[in-house]
């Protein structure tokens, strides 16, 4: 594979959840495991009823809310029983760790882009600790020049602030950078508003496939295809 020596695209910014890791499948498996464990520990509801309560709290507090099981137990029983809480937490964490694996070809794609001389970053709506934990579990934390999270700007995509902060740290212009993400309304719209090239991660769980190609500049069904797109754009710009 011939790599262009002169590049118009100098950096790639990645969304995290459902772009580098299948967050939705991981979350569903972890919640299922937690609900079963809490029921086995003595919570007098069915698995489906417990899951409904958990997702109800997430709907109000956000999907990253860390005290979700405390809230559920207090709502159901009026108190937080340590035995049941511990069962839920341990089961959740074990399932989460088992399911936290990168999409196929993710690491190879990142390594190839870095070898091409591109800078890489993550822009995520997740809190900083949760984003870094996921990247560490995925063993991808060493492959990014910077990671921008909700804690860094206090704003979520499609706000321009997270994108602009990442570009500032990378020392790149928007036109020199590609954004890869699964969420059209946040990842793609937000990046395009400030002039970045965009690639829709159609492989992402729940990705909106209907709005491409009207919005994104390109779309891929495997993260590995990103390398060819970047090389195509760079080669075209050279010619």
Secondary structure, 3 states (H helix, E strand, C coil): CCCCCCCCCCEEEECCECCCECHHHHHHHHHHHHHHHHHHCCCCCCHHHHHHHHHHHHHHHCCCCCCHHHHHHHHHHCCCCHHHHHHHHHHHHHHHHHHCCECCCHHHHHHHHHHCCCEEEEECCCCHHHHHHHHHHHCCCCCCCEEECHHHHCCCCCCHHHHHHHHHHHCCCHHHEEEEECCHHHHHHHHHHCCCEEEEECCCCCCCCCCCCCCCCEEECCCCHHHHHHHHHHHHHHC
